[in-house]
Amino acid sequence: MLRKLFATGLLLQATLCAFSQVNSSIEVIVPPADSVTAEAPEKKPALIISGSADAYFKYDFKKQGSNSKTSFTNSNNAFAFGMASVKLEHAGEKVGMVADLGFGTRAAEFSYNDQGILAAVKQLYITYSPVANLKLTAGTWATHVGYELVDPQLNRNYSMSYMFTNGPFTHTGIKADYTLGKSGFMIGISNPTDYRLLPAGQIEKKFVLAQYSLAVTDGIKVYANYVGGKNPDTSIVNQFDLTAAITVTKKFNIGLNTTVNSSKAWDGAKNVEAKSWWGAAAYLNLDPTDVFGLTLRSELFDDKAGVKGFGTSIFANTVSANFRVEGFTFIPELRFENAVLPIYSDANAVVNQKSAVSFVLAAVYRF
């Protein structure tokens, strides 16, 4: 009996020793009590702040500020402040917000239908993306029509084209953007062009917005745009616009823009026969180095029907140099214009000239 107990004890001791040797190489890590229930930190939306400031000197060779018939440079032999701008962008995974504010004469001209603090609002909108390739936007945003933009740092010419000046600036309403492969589609409904708030009794007036974009290749993108509807003055407007961006080489690219606007005025009883204006422009952009670039904008603007008050066609050529140092761009610019009929003033302020020449020195800083 004692031999059985002794043998059993030896067997149990050998088993425990073997188990101890096997597990001596295993390290057991016990996590801290608080780490078991800890959650991953919440991902917060990103806030992006950007902006710009610009100033310029303008000289008209006939010494007449009235010879400048496009936006933002209506002065002569004077230094002028353009716009101080700040843009706030707050974006999450599905929702976002943009508040784009501008202060100065450039912003005031851009928001010409607004008074007081509203004139400082360039853009203010909210976005929602229920799925990856669909974005819904509500608020006020810059138009999709045309090639040029209100922010000077986003253009290579400092002065603006006739098409920009006479085309839409902003839209206030709702829109949906949808992407499918290399194609993009946009459809929207808004107040009449450039109206954030409609006059009393005009709330039924609405415009339809549309865009189709296509990345033909990595270096060629085209955009077909439309805006149309009934204005507060009961005129009916339809505008079709086509833009293209073509990258030829790393140092040379081309921009193209053409647009036609058809307007049916209201004579008190009905909308009369439509009258149209149209324009076309080419932008030749050359960048020999990272710090220096040249741009030639050639634009033909036709308003023989007098829809915009010109009653003639205009051929304008603008040569701009861009000297860039970090966020600063210095732009010397020379502009030549010719019209079929005399629409420019001479040195005595008499409208009898078919041509005009002006020179601009502009400074633009972006951050």
ABEGO torsion letter per residue (X at the ends): XAAAAAAAAAAAAAAAAAAAAAAAABBBBBBBAAAAABBBBBBBBBBBBBEBBBBBBBBBAAGBAAABABBGABBBGBBBBBBBBBBBBBBBAABBBBBBBBBEAAAAAAAAABBEAAAABABBBBBBBABAABBBBBEBBBBABEABBABAAABABABBBAAAAABBABBBEBBBBBBBEABBBBBBBBBBBGBABBBBGAAABBBBBBBBBBBABAABBBBBBBBBEBBAAGBBBBBBBBBBBBBABAABBBBBBBBBBBBBBBAGABBBBBBBBBBBBBBBBBBABAABBBBBBBBBBBAAAGAAGAGBBBBBBBBBBBBBBEABBBBBBBBBBBBABBABBBAAGBBABABBBBBBBBBBBBX
